[in-house]
Amino acid sequence: MAELQIYEKSSPGRRAVRYPQPDVPLTPLPAGLIRESLPLPELGELEVVRHFTRLSQLNHSINTGFYPLGSCTMKYNPLINEEVARLPGFAGLHPMQPPETTQGALMLMFYLQEFLAEIAGFAGVTLQPAAGAQGELTGVMIIRKYHHKNGQGHRNVILVPDSAHGTNPATSAMTNYKVVEIRSDGRGNIDLDSLRSNLNENVAGLMLTNPNTLGLFEEHVVEVIEAVHGVGGLVYGDGANMNALLGIAKPGELGFDILHYNLHKTFTTPHGGGGPGSGPVGVAKHLVDYLPGPVVDIIEEGDDEEPPVFGLVTPKYSIGRVKAFHGQFAMMVRAFTYIMMHGDQGLREVSQHAVLNANYLMHGLEDVYTVAFERTCMHEFVLEGRWADAPDVHALDVAKRLMDFGFHPPTNYFPLIVKEALMIEPTETETVETLDAFIAAMRQIAEEAHSNPDILHDAPHTTPMRRMDEVSAARNLVLCCMPPREEPV
Ligand SMILES: *Cc1c(COP(=O)(O)O)cnc(C)c1O
């Protein structure tokens, strides 16, 4: 039986709070400021708690099940992150407090900037951007300002590979650049001929994801970067896939000029419905002066007795602020905690295990699914959710059927260059038993695709919500919970 929704449970006069009698004289609000009726549901506290707890249990989450959503790095977020983020000295801060009262927070931000710079081989980092996509926007604005400052304002093209995440071309277009798409070759790398034929003095930069969204390390990455630098362009690294590289390769040393980090992917800050993102940006030496301001710096060196004094500094040619106050501070605390907990060797092991787990899954499935590019993968890989001898079955059916086994579906229909793509990223935090259970489920689904395709078409069968009509869901969006409409009489 369907549960009653919150408006249907409403009963006039029920309340979850009781206000104390005012101890100051009542002042009537000016007429017109008060709405005569506001149709809010009226419930007691217990009913409200039950409603929201029940809703939360309808969701899949990393804390309830395996979540191999490719490119999103849905790894486990350690509980210690939450404890540290809730310490009153961090949680109780106000962003307008004067720096002499927030030295601990500034110190944490300073060292997080330093850690991220070290991890990816850069000279400076801003923590302001609120997500990877905003980091991209920040990076492309830095590219634009750098060229203008150097008398190269005519450069009006950003090159983007056809395997790129949609945010890359979107960001370039938002910044008023013309986007030119570069093809991939038969091994899933950037096609060097396609790249070379588009390189000229109008190129402002290239946006490159490495490992790319096929989960493949760009085999000619240094050559690609040198070619773009050769015509005076800059190279932006989409660092969403840093989970494959920690302690192993530094994008800055490969020649990238700029890169964003997704703290909510690589560095275990809550992701999706769980909290705000954070997308710091690292830059090479020649771009440090263009970072958004302010950044945290040491403004007075310490000595044996006194710690250094930290302050907020705006770089010389800064593109300006990209986010209010200091960015998502609580996420910085979580990422800092995660990095401190692991140390350099620990972070290297994170990436080693992420890559190992992805290859383990790929090898467990490659005889029953077509692997898009047969190479050793990095932290993720892409399968095709289709079979020549089961023409009615699509990646969407495989994804929906997986939910019956308690697994979140992989990313599907991305990257766009793989037909019926299923992009699988297990992350390092899963046990071999979970990986084996996932392989078994995927193998059963491949078998059902041939023997009983209807069970896939009708899936999911066991979830609180059955398969949605995705067209109506997109066309007739209902974005908020409204009281039931009264039928006209
Ligand atoms: C997630 C992702 C982004 C965008 O990052 P958000 O934090 O979601 O804005 C960009 N590129 C790739 C490859 C990604 O996986």
PDBQT file of the ligand as one rigid body, heavy atoms in Angstrom, charges set to zero:
ROOT
HETATM    1  C1  LIG A 501      32.153  15.060 -12.530  1.00  0.00    +0.000 C 
HETATM    2  C2  LIG A 501      32.906  15.496 -13.711  1.00  0.00    +0.000 A 
HETATM    3  C3  LIG A 501      32.974  16.853 -14.062  1.00  0.00    +0.000 A 
HETATM    4  C4  LIG A 501      32.180  17.950 -13.375  1.00  0.00    +0.000 C 
HETATM    5  O1  LIG A 501      32.400  18.024 -12.012  1.00  0.00    +0.000 OA
HETATM    6  P1  LIG A 501      31.226  18.493 -11.013  1.00  0.00    +0.000 P 
HETATM    7  O2  LIG A 501      31.911  18.558  -9.703  1.00  0.00    +0.000 OA
HETATM    8  O3  LIG A 501      30.155  17.461 -11.102  1.00  0.00    +0.000 OA
HETATM    9  O4  LIG A 501      30.759  19.832 -11.499  1.00  0.00    +0.000 OA
HETATM   10  C5  LIG A 501      33.760  17.192 -15.143  1.00  0.00    +0.000 A 
HETATM   11  N1  LIG A 501      34.402  16.249 -15.855  1.00  0.00    +0.000 NA
HETATM   12  C6  LIG A 501      34.355  14.948 -15.553  1.00  0.00    +0.000 A 
HETATM   13  C7  LIG A 501      35.128  13.958 -16.367  1.00  0.00    +0.000 C 
HETATM   14  C8  LIG A 501      33.590  14.510 -14.469  1.00  0.00    +0.000 A 
HETATM   15  O5  LIG A 501      33.512  13.222 -14.168  1.00  0.00    +0.000 OA
ENDROOT
TORSDOF 0
